[in-house]
Amino acid sequence: MRKATTSLDFRSSILDPHSLFISDLHLTPNHPESMAAFQHFIATVAPQAEALYILGDLFEYWAGDDDMHDAFHRQVIDAILSLSAHATRTYLMHGNRDLLMGEALAAACAATLLSDPTLVDMYGTPTLLCHGDTLCTDDIDYQAFRAQVHSADFKKQFLSRPLAERKHYIEQLRAHSDREKQEKTGEIMDVNNATVEKLLREYHYPRLIHGHTHRPQRHEHRLEGHVCERWVLGDWDKQANALRCDAQGCRNVVL
């Protein structure tokens, strides 16, 4: 187990086919520095990649696709949309904070909405993508809450409420969640190794890339003679970062 975070000059890699992975940006008007870093990333680094995968929690929260016309959200959407002019494919995955992202948002971004998990061929290596919250099975209270809010009935009923009411509810929920986190240990909020290994077996020992835990690192899982890499994406609260994958492998990079 080792950290693999390096600084990388992307200008030297323009001709090297590669894909980028980011997650847990938590973009909000209250943190303009994260938005500035995202816009810089989209304008300078992302266009050099064949594909950009955003594996959840792009937004601090998402109350529904009818909130796309909010001025701040429009900036984020327009930034992602600009990648289509560079032939960079963009993929969105739900996180725990933006699980209500829908096909209308994806279309506005010229992006593809991915299910969680999704298996892709990444330059010859089977690679499983997920947000990561489903792996944190030691947090029993959260998993019960997740099952509730991911149900089709809950989503339908919640989205039928007025937008302002939805946003108020989510803001209260976020405040409650932040208070609860202060009472939970880091181990409870991290992934459960048995859950990770069950998933790796189910998908026939792929590489795994996920976010959610805010603990960027490379892990190795040795299972039945297979060595499976697990790459954890970092959040953007203090430092913009991405995972770069090409035919030679992956590496965490500071932007």
Long-range contacts (C-beta under 8 A, 24 or more apart in sequence): 1-217, 1-218, 1-219, 1-220, 2-217, 2-218, 3-216, 3-217, 3-218, 3-252, 4-217, 4-218, 4-250, 4-251, 4-252, 5-216, 5-234, 5-241, 5-252, 5-253, 5-254, 6-251, 6-252, 6-253, 6-254, 7-253, 7-254, 8-244, 8-251, 8-253, 8-254, 10-44, 10-45, 10-48, 13-48, 13-244, 14-48, 16-246, 17-50, 17-123, 17-246, 17-247, 18-48, 18-49, 18-50, 18-244, 18-245, 18-246, 19-49, 19-50, 19-51, 19-52, 19-53, 19-122, 19-123, 19-244, 19-245, 19-246, 20-45, 20-46, 20-49, 20-51, 20-52, 20-53, 20-242, 20-243, 20-244, 20-245, 21-52, 21-53, 21-55, 21-129, 21-209, 21-231, 21-233, 21-242, 21-243, 21-244, 21-245, 22-52, 22-53, 22-54, 22-55, 22-233, 22-236, 22-241, 22-242, 22-243, 23-54, 23-55, 23-56, 23-57, 23-58, 23-93, 23-95, 23-131, 23-132, 23-210, 23-211, 23-212, 23-233, 23-235, 24-56, 24-57, 24-95, 24-211, 24-212, 24-214, 24-233, 24-234, 24-235, 24-236, 24-237, 25-54, 25-57, 25-58, 25-59, 25-235, 25-236, 26-57, 26-59, 26-60, 26-97, 26-235, 26-236, 26-237, 27-58, 27-59, 27-60, 27-72, 27-76, 28-59, 28-60, 28-72, 29-72, 30-60, 31-237, 34-236, 34-237, 34-240, 35-72, 35-75, 35-76, 37-236, 37-240, 37-255, 38-76, 38-79, 38-236, 38-240, 39-75, 39-79, 40-240, 40-255, 41-240, 41-242, 41-255, 42-79, 42-80, 42-82, 42-83, 43-79, 43-82, 45-242, 45-255, 46-83, 46-86, 46-88, 47-83, 47-86, 47-88, 49-88, 49-244, 50-88, 50-89, 51-88, 51-89, 51-90, 51-91, 52-83, 52-88, 52-89, 52-90, 52-91, 53-91, 53-93, 53-114, 53-129, 53-209, 54-80, 54-90, 54-91, 54-92, 54-93, 54-111, 55-93, 55-95, 55-129, 55-130, 55-131, 55-132, 55-209, 55-210, 55-211, 55-233, 56-93, 56-94, 56-95, 56-96, 56-97, 56-98, 56-116, 56-131, 56-132, 56-133, 56-211, 56-212, 57-95, 57-96, 57-97, 57-98, 57-131, 57-211, 57-212, 57-235, 58-92, 58-95, 58-98, 58-101, 59-97, 59-98, 60-97, 60-174, 61-97, 61-98, 61-167, 61-170, 61-171, 61-174, 62-97, 62-98, 62-99, 62-100, 62-101, 62-105, 63-100, 63-163, 63-166, 63-167, 63-170, 64-100, 64-102, 64-159, 64-163, 64-166, 65-100, 65-101, 65-102, 65-103, 65-104, 65-105, 66-163, 67-163, 67-167, 68-104, 68-105, 68-108, 77-105, 77-108, 77-109, 80-109, 80-110, 80-111, 81-108, 81-109, 81-110, 83-110, 84-110, 93-118, 93-129, 93-130, 93-131, 94-131, 95-131, 95-133, 95-211, 95-212, 96-131, 96-133, 96-146, 96-212, 97-174, 99-149, 99-150, 100-155, 100-158, 100-159, 117-199, 117-203, 119-203, 119-206, 122-207, 122-245, 123-245, 123-246, 123-247, 124-247, 125-206, 125-207, 126-203, 126-204, 126-206, 126-207, 127-206, 127-207, 127-208, 127-209, 127-245, 128-199, 128-200, 128-203, 128-206, 128-207, 128-208, 128-209, 129-209, 129-210, 130-199, 130-208, 130-209, 130-210, 131-210, 131-211, 131-212, 132-191, 132-210, 132-211, 132-212, 132-213, 132-232, 133-212, 134-195, 135-191, 135-192, 135-195, 135-196, 135-199, 135-210, 135-212, 136-188, 136-189, 136-190, 136-191, 136-192, 136-212, 136-213, 137-192, 137-195, 138-187, 138-188, 138-190, 138-192, 139-184, 139-188, 139-189, 141-180, 189-213, 190-215, 193-221, 196-221, 196-230, 197-221, 197-223, 200-226, 200-228, 207-231, 207-250, 209-233, 209-243, 209-245, 209-250, 211-235, 216-241, 216-252, 217-252, 218-250, 218-252
